[in-house]
Amino acid sequence: MDAQQRNRGIDFVALSKKMAHALRHAPWIYELELDNEGWVPVADLLETLRAERRQWRDLREEDLAELIARADKQRYEMRDGKIRALYGHSLSGKLAKIEATPPALLYHGTTPAVLDAIRAHGLKPMRRQYVHLSVDVPTALQVARRRTDRAVILKVRAAAAHAQGIKFYRGNDMVWLADSVPPEYFSP
Ligand code: HQG
């Protein structure tokens, strides 16, 4: 039995992308309203997803739980009848995140084309609410390879930045968030 059969024909990649659009970028298109921590009722999300595609018309909470459990990245969190994206938001209203102490070093995977701008101005959130940082080089490489086969990895002295008042927030086990990172905290 392949993955498709096990999951009643549900295409988890397409579903996850639709969820990202709804929970990170444009909830209003789906008549969803995120609370200030990014949560929406699972029932509301299911209702809108069921209407999106024939193959999703019987979508259940268990399917979302399975998607979360089997995903390559921990993008979503579901509990107490609510679900949210853990990072990646581009909404204009900034979500409330709890500050946390980052590991000593974090990594940012990017492309050669933007390296000069990043070295000059630091890491900026660009279209998202936060800068995204990875806990290790393999994860940063994976991030960069979405855009380039010539990945560039920046090493960020996160603990030093944190000690100087730069705020960090946990995304998931592999991803940390920051408002911005000035260039003096890049390791050579
Ligand atoms: C770059 C995915 C010019 C930055 C990933 C990046 C991640 C600058 C791009 C998550 C800059 C923004 C986020 C500056 C930063 N000047 N360019 N000053 N500062 N940049 O997609 O980190 O699969 O918003 O280097 O795995 O690539 O969707 O950020 O290239 O965890 O779950 O501006 O999204 O997760 O791009 O990726 P993005 P990102 P998912």
Boltz pocket constraint, residues with backbone or C-beta under 6 A from the ligand:
constraints:
  - pocket:
      binder: B
      contacts: [[A, 73], [A, 75], [A, 88], [A, 109], [A, 110], [A, 111], [A, 114], [A, 117], [A, 118], [A, 121], [A, 122], [A, 123], [A, 124], [A, 125], [A, 126], [A, 127], [A, 128], [A, 130], [A, 131], [A, 132], [A, 133], [A, 139], [A, 142], [A, 143], [A, 175]]
      max_distance: 6.0
